[in-house]
Amino acid sequence: MQSQRVSSPRSLSGDSPTAALGKHLRWQVGLACTGIFALVILLGYSSYTVATVLVPDHGGVFREGVAGNPRYLNPLYCEANAVDQDLCALIYRGLTKKDKQGRVIPDLALDWAITDNKVYTFRLRDNEFWHDGQPITVDDVIFTISVLQNPNVLSPPDLTELWRSVKVEKVNENTVRFTRAEPLAPFLDFTQIGLLPKHIYENVQPQELASKALNVTPIGSGPLMVKELAADHIRLEPSPYYAGKTPYLSALELWFYPDYPSLFSAFAKGEIDGISRILPADLPAAGKRTDLQQASAVESKYVEIIFNLNDQNAPFLQEKTVRQALYYGLDRKQLINQAAAGQGIPANSIMLPENWAYDPKLPQYAYDPARARQMLDQAGWVDSNNDGVRDKKGQPLQFILHTNDDPTHVALIQQIAAAWQQIGVRAVPTPVTKADLVRELLAPRHFDVALTEWEATGDPDPYTLWHSTQTKEGGSNFAGWSNEEADKVMERARFTTNEEERKQLYWRFQEIFSDELPALPLYYPVYTYGFSTRVHDVQIPSLNQPSERFSNFADWYIVTRRVPSNQIPTDTPPTPPGQ
């Protein structure tokens, strides 16, 4: 048998299968390594070229300086003190709250229904809690109202008087009913009062609720809760039980100073990050600081000149033509710019332009001294003896112009007197203390003309200020104005809860007021807030109260972190300028 030689198979290239396999594997490994290397280069390049931005992060403490000290930390008493107002707005919540148009909107209440303009049925929201984690119930609402109705509790008289006339009923576990004997459209305003937790205060004597019980352990349901209270400051931290957005800042501290000028010194020393209010006189100094930002908003108040229409010393004030001429003789824009450092908006009504009841078509009294002189001439007021003061039948057209001792108000009456002198009217500017202006002059009606400032928060109802029943001492119609049609309009507006109907009535009231001019609306003051440049996204909306400057506190931030620009959450505020 012949032997046969078995030859190893060869590839087409002439290599053996083993050699070919090894060569193929080396090629794949090389290709993989090349790919990995290219990927590393690509990722490195991408991370180098993708832009990063700063976004808000949690942390940081905001320290604000305020003028004064808290007195009660009690929602039943906080309206009497500005610092208490700030704190109550953060610590407590009511069934309702105000929006920037002055409308009442739900807060702890989910909704409500009104029957016969007298019965108000409120439903509470589910899953709302006190700062100690206990649920908020209808029993807490009823307890709070029972405290207000107690004759031993010295709450503001108008507040207690109103609630004592209201019947309160528990309908079920999340519904409460309030029944009034007669309609009162502004009633909803009073449901903004902050609620008290029954389980904390039910064993405290009502007359003691204004003292240390709440000062030591105030428990509310607002976005912030008290963590520390000392003689010189209070520290508030986000409540873990609040259903709203969690703030970026870890805490808000309010530091107490004797007055507003002290806040500038504290800011310069780095003691605080925010100035609760920058007065008009301090604006030039504030504007020179590169580390201080400013935010402004129109306040819910107005400055006006009130005439005493029953003044025997100045009977000419009863003449509508004289009052109108005095209005035409004032350059309100110049008054604002010179006396109020530009911090005001000219007013044509005692209602604010943002309010739902404001009439935008009101006639305006533009500055027109020539027209003022002509009107006075036609009314028989002429300067018969060339002494610079008009007169008629031996009666000079002169009077005392009072105001309080606020520096801005003093400057205003001085400039007003100078303006009226140009049309032949002598006004003697006479400032007094704030207490004396009300107690000695306005309340007893012992004044000629007075410059005053009035709050315009809450319901636009002007009844307590301008209805004829309020002209007697004890009422607030200091001018003594009596107009039959205006009275009927105000009465009708109080007895309906239909907003459109009330709006039409208040438009008519403003028309009558604008024609009669028992007072001259001058301007709406502007509130200015100061805060450090290291704090971001601070926005100040239209204000019912200065305490509403914290309305978007949850968005304020100090601490930031850097992230790729394509990973920014949609609700993240813009990148801080220059960072």
KEDO-272994 format. One record per residue (C-alpha): x, y, z. Coordinates in steps of 0.02 Angstrom, whole numbers, plus 50000, padded with zeros to 5 digits. Layout:
% residues N
XYZ ...
This chain:
% residues 579
500005000050000 500655016549952 500755029550088 499845045750061 500425062850124 499025073150196 499325091550160 498665105450277 497285115850200 497805133250145 496845149150120 496745157649955 498125168950014 499185154350048 499065155550241 498525141150350 496795142350433 497575145250605 498625159450541 497155167050451 496055166350608 497405174750713 497615188250585 495725191250581 495615192750770 497065204950776 496165215650647 494545215850750 495445220150911 496345234250824 494735240750752 493885240050923 495335249251005 495275262350870 493395264550899 493605265951087 494995278651066 493925288650945 492455287951065 493525294051209 494155308351101 492385312451047 491685312051224 493105322551288 492845335151151 490985335351182 491185338251369 492405352151331 491295360851204 489545358951286 489155375151381 488745374651566 487695387051661 487325391351841 485625386451909 484845389052081 485275376752217 484605374152391 485455382652536 485875399952600 485075411352728 484285428052682 484425441252819 483275456152808 483275471552917 481595478352976 481155493953075 480385489453242 480025473553338 478605460953335 477305463053471 476095448553458 476495436153319 474625433353325 473545433953168 472125441953268 473215456853313 474545458353179 473755472753081 474325485453211 476185482653183 477165481953019 478385468553080 476945457953144 476125459752973 477705453152889 477805438253004 475955434053005 475955433652815 477315420252819 476755410252971 474855410052957 473535407352824 471685411152817 470235403652723 470545416552588 471825429252528 471935443952406 472565444352228 473375459952153 471695466252086 470985466352262 469895451052234 469675438052369 470325421052313 470455404052401 471865399752519 471505386152647 469745385752577 469485375552420 467975385952370 466405393952439 464595397352393 463545412652435 461665411052462 460485426152474 462005437452493 462015432352678 462545414152693 464345409252654 464765390652646 466625386452639 467435369752597 469195366752661 470595359352557 471155341652595 472905337752659 473305354652737 474325354152897 474925364653042 476775366853073 476745352553198 476035340453069 474245340153133 472875341853001 471905358052982 470045355353015 468395364653022 468585364153211 470095375653195 469045388053094 467655387953222 468905389653366 469725404953286 468045413553259 467515409453437 469065418453500 468605433753396 466835433253463 467405432553645 467105449453730 468695447153833 469785447553678 470385464953632 470525462653445 470265477553329 468495483853365 467855482853186 468465464853172 467675458653334 466065468253306 465825460453136 466155442553192 465035443853345 463565446353227 463975430753125 463235413453159 464545399753135 464045381653100 464985365653065 464135357552915 465285342352907 467125338052931 467715349452791 466315362252776 465885377452882 464455389852862 464405408252909 462715416952917 462455435752931 460835444252982 460965455752830 462015456552671 463745464252676 464745462552515 466455466252597 466195451652718 467375440452619 468805452052664 468645446652844 468895428352801 470725432252767 471085432152954 472445419452997 471815403653080 472385397153249 472615378453287 471325373053415 472395358853483 473745371253532 472745385753604 471065378853661 471625378353843 472355395953840 471255409653911 470655420653767 471305436553849 473035428653855 473125424553671 473885441453636 475385438453748 476765425953775 475805410253726 475995414153541 477645423253557 478505407853628 477785394353516 476845401753368 476085387553267 475325391853100 475085384152928 476045396252817 477545392552706 478795396652845 478855391753028 479735399353178 481375390853224 482175404053334 481545419753419 482735431653506 482705449853561 483605455653403 482985443653269 481845429453219 482305414453110 481035406252998 481285390152902 480225381452769 478825371052842 478975352752790 477075351752797 476715366052677 475965360052513 476725373652405 478425374752322 479925371752434 481035387352442 482835386752382 483385396652535 483645387152696 483005401152807 482375418952816 482975429552962 482195446153007 483365457153109 482585470953213 483255488953205 482575504953283 482165513953120 482375513452931 483965524152922 484815511253034 484575498152899 485795506652780 487175506052908 486805487752943 486835483652757 488505492552734 489245482352877 488655466052798 487445462352940 485945460352826 485555456052645 483915465552628 483175482352675 481315480752708 480905498252648 481955511852566 481195528752606 481115541952468 482405552652559 483635538052558 483465533552374 484955544152314 486125535352437 485395518452390 485665521752205 487525524352231 487805507052303 488375494252174 487995479852293 486175484752320 484735480652202 483045489152208 481295482952167 479775494252170 477885492352166 476375503452190 475655501952365 473815500052406 473665517352481 473435535252423 473915552652478 472525565552471 471995582852529 470395582952633 469275598352647 468235601852802 466605605952715 465795611752878 467215623152931 466535639752994 468255647852978 468345643852793 466555642852727 467195644852549 467765626752554 465935622252527 466055629552352 466375615852226 467145628452106 468465633152235 468915614952266 469035611352080 470115626752051 471285621152189 471465604352101 471875612551935 473175623052026 474235607952075 475585600151967 475515582852046 476935575751942 478075589652003 477505586852183 477935568452169 479625571652088 480185585152209 479395580652377 479255561752359 480855558352259 479805552252113 479065538152218 477255539652168 475965538252030 474725552652005 472995548052070 471305552351996 470275541652114 470275535152292 470275517752214 471865510452143 472055507451955 472445488951989 470825486552085 469375478151997 468215492652042 469295506651971 468505517151833 469815519951696 468735533151609 468695545551752 468945563851703 470675570251748 471145586951823 472725591051727 473825604951792 473065621051724 473405636551832 472645648051702 471015638551710 471095638851900 471265657851902 469845659651778 468675648651883 469055658652040 468785674951947 467085669151885 466615663552061 466935681252124 468615677852208 469755692252159 471235701052240 470355717452280 471755724952385 473275718552288 473975708852436 474205693052333 472705684252411 470995683252331 469495688752431 467605690352419 466475700952528 467915704052649 468335685552666 470135681352613 470395664952522 471595657952651 471635643152771 472795631852872 473485616652783 473905602952909 474825586352893 475835574953005 477695576853037 478245564052908 479665572752810 478875568752641 477185575452696 477965591252766 478855594352601 477225591352509 476185604252602 477565617152582 477585614752394 475685614152385 475585630552479 476825638352357 475825631952208 474175638752274 474995655452310 475265656852121 473375656852093 473015668952235 472615656752375 473525657352541 473775640652629 474785640752789 475765624252799 475655617752978 476335600453022 475865591753185 476235574653258 475365559553182 474375556753340 473815574853352 473285575453171 471995561853202 471555564753385 471555583753394 471095588853215 470285575753103 469225566253231 468425581653311 468355590553141 469445604853202 470385608153041 470245617952879 471195607252753 472315592152787 473495581352687 473305563152739 473785545652683 472505531552679 472615512852659 471645506152510 471835487652547 470415475452543 468685478052473 468445494652379 466905498852483 467055517652527 465585517752648 466525520552811 467505535152736 466195544152632 464405539452680 463445553552763 463125542952918 464995543552952 465095562652962 464835563653149 466265562153271 466705543653286 466495541053099 467865542752970 467005554752849 468105568852913 467655580252768 465825580152819 465315576352640 463495572152611 462825567552440 461155558752424 461545549552263 463255544152323 462465537452483 461215526852385 462575520252270 463655514952417 462185506852505 461675496752351 463475491152323 463565484352500 462025473552476 462545463752322 463945451252298 463845452052109 465515459552056 464925466851890 463455475451972 464565482252110 465835488351982 464525498751891 463965506252056 465735510652107 466065518451937 464595529851968 465225533752143 466925538752072 466085550151944 465135559052082 466675560252191 467725566952047 466455580752015 466135585452196 467945583652257 467705582952446 469535577752439 470905579252309 471775562652270 473625566752242 474595550752212 474825532352251 476485529852343 477785517852274 478585505152390 480455501852361 481335486352424 483225484352435 484195467952426 485965461952398 486615458152224 487035440552284 485185436652299 484265432352139 482515431252064 481745443352189 480155450152113 478975462552196 477175462052129 475805474852154 475565475652341 474025475052450 475255475552596 477155477352602 477195459952680 476735453252508 478535456652452 478845438652505 477515431652388 478805423252275 480055419652415 480125401452360 481015407152201 482355417752287 484075409852290 485875413052340 486755396352311 487035390352132 487745374952045 488405372351869 487545360451748 487615357451559 486475369751470 485485355451392 485035348651564 484195364151637 482475360251711 481075369751624 480565378751784 482305385051826 482505404051835 483695412651713 485565412351746 486095426851858 486835441151756 488715440951745 488915423151807 
